[in-house]
Amino acid sequence: MDGLTKMWASFTGMGLMIAASFLITFARLKLKGIIRGVVSTVAFLLLLLSIVYMLISIM
């Protein structure tokens, strides 16, 4: 993979980590009940996806 593609994969991973961080903070502070669980699950999935993108950027 060329360097430019690795850079974009890294930026995508960082963006997903930031989005996951904001979502989990919002869920913990503002939401209750089942909605909180759904938003937390989405944040966790974004975090896992960001890990995949970061691993791709290393290769």
C-alpha positions as CSV (number, residue, x, y, z in Angstrom):
1,M,0.0,0.0,0.0
2,D,1.4,3.4,-0.8
3,G,2.0,6.1,1.7
4,L,-0.9,8.3,0.8
5,T,-3.4,5.5,1.3
6,K,-1.8,4.7,4.7
7,M,-2.2,8.3,5.7
8,W,-5.9,8.3,4.9
9,A,-6.5,5.0,6.7
10,S,-4.7,6.5,9.7
11,F,-6.8,9.7,9.6
12,T,-10.0,7.6,9.3
13,G,-9.0,5.6,12.3
14,M,-8.3,8.7,14.3
15,G,-11.6,10.3,13.3
16,L,-13.5,7.1,14.3
17,M,-11.8,7.1,17.7
18,I,-12.8,10.8,18.2
19,A,-16.4,10.0,17.2
20,A,-16.5,7.0,19.5
21,S,-15.2,9.1,22.4
22,F,-17.8,11.8,21.9
23,L,-20.6,9.3,21.5
24,I,-19.7,7.4,24.7
25,T,-19.4,10.7,26.7
26,F,-22.7,11.9,25.3
27,A,-24.4,8.6,26.2
28,R,-23.1,8.6,29.7
29,L,-24.0,12.2,30.5
30,K,-27.2,12.8,28.6
31,L,-29.0,9.6,27.8
32,K,-30.8,6.9,29.8
33,G,-32.3,3.5,29.2
34,I,-32.2,1.6,26.0
35,I,-31.1,4.6,24.0
36,R,-28.0,4.8,26.1
37,G,-27.2,1.2,25.5
38,V,-27.7,1.6,21.7
39,V,-25.4,4.6,21.5
40,S,-22.8,2.9,23.7
41,T,-22.9,-0.1,21.4
42,V,-22.4,2.1,18.3
43,A,-19.5,3.8,20.0
44,F,-17.9,0.4,20.8
45,L,-18.3,-0.7,17.2
46,L,-16.8,2.5,15.9
47,L,-13.8,1.9,18.3
48,L,-13.3,-1.6,16.9
49,L,-13.5,-0.3,13.3
50,S,-10.9,2.4,14.2
51,I,-8.6,-0.3,15.5
52,V,-8.9,-2.1,12.2
53,Y,-8.1,1.1,10.2
54,M,-5.1,1.8,12.4
55,L,-3.8,-1.8,11.9
56,I,-4.3,-1.3,8.1
57,S,-2.3,1.9,8.3
58,I,0.7,0.1,9.9
59,M,0.9,-2.5,7.2
